[in-house]
Amino acid sequence: MTTVTETPTTDRFPYGWRYVERVAPDGTVTFEQIPLTLEDVAHPQEGDQVTHSDLHQRICAYLYNVLRGVLASIPGAVVLHDVRIAWDVPDLKAHGPDLAVIFGVRESKNWSTFDVAVEGVRPTLIIEVTSPETRAIDLMVKLDEYDLAGVEFYVIVDVVQRRGQVAPRLLGYRRTPTVYGVLSPDAQGRLWIEPLQIWLGVQEQAVMCYDASGKPIGDYPDLRAALNAETAARIAAEQRIAALEAELRRLRGEERA
């Protein structure tokens, strides 16, 4: 498997930390703050605190809200954010992807770790948003390991600096019988995310989702409002049809009489 080398730094916690319980000979319990390594970031334990930038958090929050809204009406569809995934592949350690989309989940739970072997399903799509300190893990290590894990689609939002400005770029992959194949962008640089039936693109240095017709998708409250309006309109239409059918039956009954 691919490995990456840590960059020397004076920061004691460049990647984050975890608290480890220590028991003294007299029985006193303390918790020691331990720096995370790149290996820890790639394969976290429950409770690990991985540091992220504000931009990273905002991109993840937007995507999480949009994906939840898009999949809200699909039974068994789950979107996880920063939840540890334990695989059913021998010798493959757990990951903590930024976003994971899973279909066919029997029962929604408050997972700290989603155990693929226990749940009987695995993520169909994983999205990682890069950070400068850990970018190589997403681009190289996880590219190999998500393929081994059987993740059908892997998308990387690669946040890079160009000419002093943040310029996200999108990298998409889909499993083939051999290795991940590259997802080709359309003329506007957007990636078609087939399981979700949406486009993922970049607009004015911001990550943006679009529906199948190319219309930008807002955040979760906007999606819920749109879904509620659509549901209300459908119910009203069904009620009108039911009333018309009842009236038609009444008129036919009068004709027979």
Backbone hydrogen bonds, N-H to C=O, Kabsch-Sander energy under -0.5 kcal/mol:
donor,donor_aa,acceptor,acceptor_aa,energy
17,W,49,Q,-2.2
18,R,34,I,-2.1
20,V,18,R,-0.5
20,V,32,E,-2.7
22,R,30,T,-3.4
24,A,22,R,-0.6
24,A,28,T,-3.0
27,G,24,A,-2.6
30,T,22,R,-2.7
32,E,20,V,-2.9
34,I,18,R,-3.4
34,I,32,E,-0.6
36,L,16,G,-2.2
41,V,37,T,-2.0
42,A,38,L,-2.3
43,H,39,E,-2.3
48,D,45,Q,-1.8
49,Q,17,W,-3.1
50,V,48,D,-0.7
51,T,15,Y,-1.2
57,Q,53,S,-2.0
58,R,54,D,-2.4
59,I,55,L,-2.4
60,C,56,H,-2.2
61,A,57,Q,-2.5
62,Y,58,R,-2.3
63,L,59,I,-2.5
64,Y,60,C,-2.8
65,N,61,A,-2.3
66,V,62,Y,-2.5
67,L,63,L,-2.9
68,R,64,Y,-2.2
69,G,65,N,-2.1
70,V,66,V,-2.8
71,L,67,L,-2.1
72,A,69,G,-0.8
74,I,71,L,-1.9
77,A,74,I,-1.7
78,V,102,I,-3.0
80,L,100,A,-2.8
82,D,97,P,-1.2
82,D,98,D,-0.8
83,V,97,P,-0.5
84,R,112,S,-1.6
85,I,95,H,-3.5
86,A,84,R,-0.5
86,A,114,F,-2.3
87,W,85,I,-0.5
92,L,89,V,-2.0
93,K,91,D,-0.7
95,H,85,I,-2.0
99,L,127,I,-1.8
100,A,80,L,-2.2
101,V,125,L,-3.0
102,I,78,V,-2.7
102,I,100,A,-0.5
105,V,76,G,-2.6
111,W,109,K,-1.5
114,F,84,R,-3.6
115,D,113,T,-0.8
116,V,86,A,-2.7
116,V,114,F,-0.8
119,E,115,D,-2.8
120,G,116,V,-2.1
124,T,101,V,-2.5
125,L,101,V,-1.5
126,I,153,F,-1.9
127,I,99,L,-2.3
128,E,155,V,-2.2
130,T,128,E,-0.5
130,T,157,V,-2.4
134,T,131,S,-0.8
135,R,131,S,-0.9
137,I,134,T,-1.0
138,D,134,T,-1.1
139,L,135,R,-2.1
140,M,136,A,-2.2
141,V,136,A,-1.0
142,K,137,I,-3.1
144,D,140,M,-1.6
145,E,141,V,-2.3
146,Y,142,K,-2.9
147,D,143,L,-0.7
148,L,144,D,-1.9
149,A,145,E,-2.0
150,G,146,Y,-0.6
150,G,147,D,-1.1
151,V,146,Y,-2.4
152,E,123,P,-0.5
152,E,150,G,-0.6
153,F,124,T,-2.5
154,Y,173,Y,-2.3
155,V,126,I,-2.6
156,I,171,L,-3.3
157,V,128,E,-3.2
157,V,155,V,-0.5
158,D,156,I,-1.0
158,D,169,R,-2.6
159,V,157,V,-0.9
160,V,158,D,-0.9
160,V,167,A,-0.6
162,R,160,V,-0.5
162,R,165,Q,-3.3
165,Q,162,R,-1.7
167,A,160,V,-3.2
169,R,158,D,-1.9
171,L,156,I,-2.3
173,Y,154,Y,-2.3
174,R,181,G,-2.7
175,R,152,E,-2.4
176,T,179,V,-0.6
181,G,174,R,-3.7
183,L,172,G,-2.9
186,D,190,R,-2.3
189,G,186,D,-2.1
191,L,200,L,-3.0
193,I,191,L,-0.7
193,I,198,I,-3.1
194,E,192,W,-1.1
196,L,193,I,-1.1
197,Q,193,I,-1.4
198,I,193,I,-1.3
199,W,210,Y,-2.9
200,L,191,L,-2.5
201,G,208,M,-3.1
203,Q,206,A,-3.5
206,A,203,Q,-1.1
208,M,201,G,-2.9
209,C,217,I,-0.5
210,Y,199,W,-2.5
211,D,215,K,-2.7
214,G,211,D,-2.1
217,I,209,C,-3.2
218,G,216,P,-0.5
222,D,219,D,-0.5
223,L,219,D,-2.1
224,R,220,Y,-2.9
225,A,221,P,-2.4
226,A,222,D,-2.4
227,L,223,L,-2.8
228,N,224,R,-2.8
229,A,225,A,-2.5
230,E,226,A,-2.5
231,T,227,L,-2.6
232,A,228,N,-2.7
233,A,229,A,-2.5
234,R,230,E,-2.2
235,I,231,T,-2.5
236,A,232,A,-2.5
237,A,233,A,-2.3
238,E,234,R,-2.5
239,Q,235,I,-2.3
240,R,236,A,-2.2
241,I,237,A,-2.4
242,A,238,E,-2.4
243,A,239,Q,-2.3
244,L,240,R,-2.5
245,E,241,I,-2.6
246,A,242,A,-2.2
247,E,243,A,-2.4
248,L,244,L,-2.5
249,R,245,E,-2.4
250,R,246,A,-2.1
251,L,247,E,-2.6
252,R,248,L,-2.4
253,G,249,R,-1.9
254,E,250,R,-2.0
255,E,251,L,-2.1
256,R,252,R,-1.9
257,A,253,G,-1.7
